Amino acid sequence: MNSKAFYISVIIVFSSFYGLNGQENSLSPNPVLPIAFSDIPSRAVAEGIFIDQAQAFLDKSHIFDQMNNELLLMEQQISKDLISINSALQIATSQQAIVEIKENWLDIEKDLRSMESGLSDRIGIIEQQITRLKSSRNEWQVTLETLVKADAPEEVRDLATSTKNDIDQVYTSMLLLQNQVLSLQGRVGQSQGMIQVAFDKIQKSQGDLINNLFQRERPAIWSESVTKVTLKELSKRAARELNEWWIELKKIVQIEPFRAAFQALMIVMVTLILVKVRKTARSWSSIDPSVSVGMRVFEKPFILAVLVILVLTPWTYKSNSPVLDDTMGILLVGPLVLLIRPLLGTKMRTALYLLAGLFIIDWLRDLVEAAPLLARYILIFEILLAITIVIWFLHFKGAADIENDTLNKAWNHKIQFGLYIAIVLLVVSLLAIVTGFVRLGLLLGYGILNSAYFAVLLVALLQVADAVVALFLHSQFLQGINLVKARSHELRKSTKTVLNVSAVFLWLIFSLKLLSVWDIVWNGIRAILYTDFHTGAILISLADVLAFVITLVGAFLIARFIALVLEEDVYPRLNLRRGTAFAITAVLKYTVITIGFLLAVGAMGIGMDKITILLGALGVGLGFGLQTIVNSFVSGMILIFERPIQVGDSIEIGSVKGVVKKIGIRSSLIRSFDGADITVPNGDLLSGALINWTMADKSRRIEVNVGVAYGTDLDQVINLLHKVLEKQEGFLSKPAPQVIFSGFGDNSLNFSLRAWVEDNDEYIVIHSKLGLAISEVLTQNNIEIPFPQRDIHIKSGGLDIVPPNQVNT
């Protein structure tokens, strides 16, 4: 028996054996079958490829060693910070200080979440590999046992043995790697639990800060226990805090050096761009003085570039460390002062310098927050200086001293009222800090001061935004758009209004958050907005009503914008028939408004089933009580699509004569020739006889009738009348003017002069001139235009006629 036949017989035997066992154990798991002897070489090659892929994955397992080292450092940091968090929260006398502590923990949590995500992805791959290796391992084990029992050739057994050994080796390494990754996942979970403990403490501290605002937590400033601290000790504490700040800042730069280099490169690039922009801005300022104020920000391109790049710092670095925010804040002082300074008067500049100095002092106080007494003294000085600055503003009316109109004059009274409130709050803050209610005083003082700093930043950003908008609107690309070119001033003004209002709301929210009352205010607003009111079967709230109004107003604005774009930029570029543009605009406008109305009803929380019922009831009401309005509505749609009249047509309907100014959905507006605006229901325009003088074109025939006395030379009259028509301007050559003898009248020989004018609007003037010319030429040639004549016949009877001289007086 040859080897091939032997292999086939062994396979048949084993197949029969496994077939019988399968019938006996139908409920047991599928047994592992050996690999067919003929498939062993090809399967060995395939397994080798898979083993190489798995080994390549194992070779990259050093990344888990790096994760282990990073996790070890984070565990040490978490343990250290968790021990010191209680003392840190005790000396945190403001919401901002607590938020800064929380941000440090958020940075760690962010790194842990990133590590957890990476581990989850890799553990999935490892489990797939292990499952695949385990299946192959069992299959090759059964195959090897079968080969031994069958006394297969040694070469085949060696191939199967080596393949299984390779699989066993990789399988064991993969199991070890799985245990390592699972261990890392467990440690990450433990670290996240410790972070949650820190968050719970921070949340409790935030609640205690609000609840204990009116409890004295420190002695009064003049207390002996406070005054025992020497100035030398305070200086050492301040130096220590400054040193820690500097070390933390260097660490951030060292971790992400390429980002700092990227910032410097961006400043250079933006500066070069702004230098070119400055030239364009200067030329536009000379052409359009209204943009000159906004263009001033481009006079300092480097300063503007620094400001923009610094504002983008939080999105440049991965770290959200408070140290980075503090550094950005202190670096922003210089650019802000230099940019805002040209926009202010001389007296206001002094107040600006004081405010900038106050910000630097507040920054120093924030750095030495860990030295409570020193921070307390600095805060008292800050508040005194802040009160002085506010009084300066009020005395010199600083808000009105701004040269541009970023802060509109209408806001002056509101700003002054806010400054008076600020003085009151600052005085309360000062008294609270001096008497020992440091948390309350710091909350008020810190909130007012940072609110002022943020307002200055917004003013500067509004100037930059206004200049950028003006620059953009005057660009060559946008000036090629008719809508922008014709309405540049309106667009800039509208954009400016939106930005100003948005800035006010942003400042208000920021200020409320600083004073720790935003959550209270927002929850109150939500309670008012989402309180449900029952109206029959409909449940509605104020939020639903606002959603309805906002959606509907948005639909009207979108419809208006589409109409403007079509009229200014689309229709002038197309060769459309007269009236087609109006029909397209009307259809699009009403379609957008209808869709907006349906969306608004849906936003209000009314289902489509209720809308259907409502429309059905409305249809019944329309059928009974609103027939005239529905008739006018349908007539309006017919006017739009059929276009028997169009805007600008001269029409007559009954006693109404005039020019169509507007075709509405219910009625149309006619401007009479006497200057009156007449509203005509659309139904009347279609139900009665309508004369449209300009439907096909604006040409109109003039007809002047004239009569001459009997006995006049008719040829002479016709020649004279022809000359009048030839000399008169405004007549069309085709059809040619005509002089027609119209017949014999009672008193005259009648002629009719007929001619066509191109513009219907000139009809009255030309008609008048033609009549005057006819009268003049007939008079010059002594041709009589007879008066009406009547013959009176008196019949004889009982009437005696007495001569006048015989009347008996």
Secondary structure, 3 states (H helix, E strand, C coil): CCHHHHHHHHHHHHHHHHHHHHHHCCCCCCCCCCCCHHHHHHHHHHHHHHHHHHHHHHHCCHHHHHHHHHHHHHHHHHHHHHHHHHHHHHHCCCHHHHHHHHHHHHHHHHHHHHHHHHHHHHHHHHHHHHHHHHHHHHHHHHHHHHHHHCCCCHHHHHHHHHHHHHHHHHHHHHHHHHHHHHHHHHHHHHHHHHHHHHHHHHHHHHHHHHHCCCCCCCCCCCCHHHHCCCHHHHHHHHHHHHHHHHHHHHHHHHHCHHHHHHHHHHHHHHHHHHHHHHHHHHHHHHHCHHHCCHHHHHHCHHHHHHHHHHHCHHHCCCCCCHHHHHHHHHHHHHHHHHHHHHHCCHHHHHHHHHHHHHHHHHHHHHHCCCCHHHHHHHHHHHHHHHHHHHHHHHHHCHHHHCCCCCCCHHHHHHHHHHHHHHHHHHHHHHHHHHHCCHHHHHHHHHHHHHHHHHHHHHHHHHHHHHHHHHHHHCCHHHHCCHHHHHCHHHHHHHHHHHHHHHHHHHHHHHHHHHCCCHHHHHHHHHHHHCCEEEECCEEEEHHHHHHHHHHHHHHHHHHHHHHHHHHHHHHHHCCCCCCHHHHHHHHHHHHHHHHHHHHHHHHCCCCHHHHHHHHHHHHHHHHHHCHHHHHHHHHHHHHHHHCCCCCCCEEEECCEEEEEEEECCCEEEEEECCCCEEEEEHHHHHHCCCEECCCCCCCEEEEEEEEECCCCCHHHHHHHHHHHHHHCCCECCCCCCEEEEEEECCCCEEEEEEEEECCHHHHHHHHHHHHHHHHHHHHHCCCCCCCCCCCCCCCCCCCCCCCHHHCCC
